[in-house]
Amino acid sequence: MKKKTNFNATLILCADLHLREDQPECRTDDYFKAQHEKIKWLYNLKAEKGNPGVILCAGDIFHKAKVSKRFEIFCMKELPQMYCIPGNHDLPSHSINEIENSSIGILEGAGEIEIFKTPLDTIYKFESYGMKIGMIHSLLHRDNPVKVEGKIISTKAIKILKDNPDCNIILSGDNHQTFIEEWEGRFLFNPGSMMRMTAAQIDHRPCVILFDAKAGQYKTEYFPIDTGVVTRNHIEKKEKHDERMSRFVENMNTDFSMDIDFVKNIELFTKKNKQRKPVQEELFSIIETAGGK
C-alpha cells in the first residue's frame, strides 16, 4: 500500500476489531466464523463505496500483540486495506518502540495496512479535503465515565475536542461503547468494538461511522449480528458456585473426629454438617482435580 493522506473519499471509521483466535466465554457460536463474516462485511462496504473508499481504524486490530503465523496469514488475505494507529492490545508491553515485534507490524510489512506510528493516548493528525483529521487510542467517555474502585480513569471526549481546535473530526478507540460527541461543528467519533466479547455487551450494536468528507456529514452503519449468541450462563454458573461455597463456609461445624484419610474426613465433614449434594459434589470435584481421589 502506498503512503498517502490525501483522501478524496467517504471515510469508513472504525476501531477495536480485537481479532482473536480463542473463544470468549460469553459466546455460544463459532466465534472465528463470526469475525470472518464481519471482516467480509467491512471489505464489501469499502468496495461498495468505490475508489477511493478509505477505512480508518483507531487501534486494537488484534486482541493480542502477537498472534500465530497462521492467523497473521489469514488476516493478510482477508482484511481490507486500511490506515490505522496502534492500540494497547496491538503493542508488546504497550510500547510503540516494540511495534516491529507485533503482528500489526507484520501486516504492515506485508503491505496490507498502513500504521501511523503514534504512542498511546496521543493524537495523530493529518490533512485531507482542507480539513484536519485526528486519530487517538485512549479511554474516552461522553456521558458515562469509566471507573475503577470508584476512581474515574477515562477522559471526557469533549475535552479532547476542545484541546484540539484544529481537528475537524477525531476518531477514537479503546472504549468499546459507541458514542459521538460534537463541539462547535466538530466531531469526535468513537465507533466501539466490532465484536461483542463480554456478557456486558449483550445489547451492544457494533457499527462503523461513514463520514462524507465533501459534505461534512456522517451516518452510522451497523454490522450484521446474530441474536442470542451472547450469554450470561458462565457468569450465573460462577455465581451459583460462589454461593454454594460461601454457604458451606458459613455453616461449617468442626465438632467431629478427624481420620488420617483426607477423603474420608471430607465425607464425615459433609455428613456431620448436613451439606447438600451439590456442595458435596463440588468438594469432591476439587479433590479429583487436585489428584486427591
Sequence and secondary structure as in RCSB ss.txt:
>XXXX:A:sequence
MKKKTNFNATLILCADLHLREDQPECRTDDYFKAQHEKIKWLYNLKAEKGNPGVILCAGDIFHKAKVSKRFEIFC
MKELPQMYCIPGNHDLPSHSINEIENSSIGILEGAGEIEIFKTPLDTIYKFESYGMKIGMIHSLLHRDNPVKVEG
KIISTKAIKILKDNPDCNIILSGDNHQTFIEEWEGRFLFNPGSMMRMTAAQIDHRPCVILFDAKAGQYKTEYFPI
DTGVVTRNHIEKKEKHDERMSRFVENMNTDFSMDIDFVKNIELFTKKNKQRKPVQEELFSIIETAGGK
>XXXX:A:secstr
        SEEEEE    B SS  TTB S HHHHHHHHHHHHHHHHHHT TT EEEE S SBSSSS  HHHHHHH
HHHS  EEE   TTTSGGG GGGGGGSHHHHHHHTTSEEE    TT  EEEEETTEEEEEEES EESSS  EETT
EE SEEHHHHHHH TT SEEEEES  S EEEEETTEEEEE   SS  SGGGTT   EEEEEETTTTEEEEEE   
 TT B  HHHHHHHHHHHHHHHHHHT    S   S HHHHHHHHHHHTT  HHHHHHHHHHHHHTT  
